[in-house]
Structures are given as structure tokens and as C-alpha cells.
Amino acid sequence: MNIRPALIVLALLSVLVLSATRPAYSERTIYLHVCQELVTQARSYEARAESHNRIAKAYMLQIENLAKYPKNQGTIAAMDNLFAQYDQNRKMESKLRELYRQATEEAKECMKQID
């Protein structure tokens, strides 16, 4: 009995079965990955906003401590510099909070589309 034709038929059937299967990813899975990326991005924005908030609070403490010293050209210049840095951090915090809101809304819309 020749086994070669049986192996060829078995190999051809195996190739046919394997080629007929589709990838494991479905459209829903891809959407879930996109939604997860949006959530991750929103969390990143929130964490960065909190960081700028802490830095701004530290600048405010420095300004308050510096205000206790006698006023001269050096303390005035230092306070101006600290106020400028404080304002920059508050602006960055505000922008990042807005980006957080946008990313959160997009993630919610993404999740609604999946359902």
C-alpha cells in the first residue's frame, strides 16, 4: 500500500482548511483597542495636568515665602520670574485638562459605537 497519495490528500485538505480561516481579530476587537488607546491618552493628559498643578502650587509657596523678605531689586525680579513660571504652569494645566476632556469624550463615543 502506497502512503504517499494519502499524505498528499491530507496535506491538501490541511492547507485548504487553514487558508479558509480568517484572522482572529474582529472589527469589535480593533475598536476596543482604539478605545483603550483613547482612555490611556486621557489618563496621560490628566497625570500631566496634575503634575503642572503641583508645580504651580510649589511656585506659589515660593512666591509667598519670597514676599516676606524686604523688597529690593533682586526679590522683585525673582518674584516676577516665579509669577511667570506659575502662569506658564497654570496655562499648561488648563490646556491639558481640556485635552483630557476631549479624549474622555472621544473614548465615550468610541465605546458607544461598539455597543
Summary of the structure (lengths in Angstrom):
residues: 115
radius of gyration: 30.1
end to end distance: 57.8
largest distance: 107.4
contacts: 263
relative contact order: 0.12
helix: 87%
strand: 0%
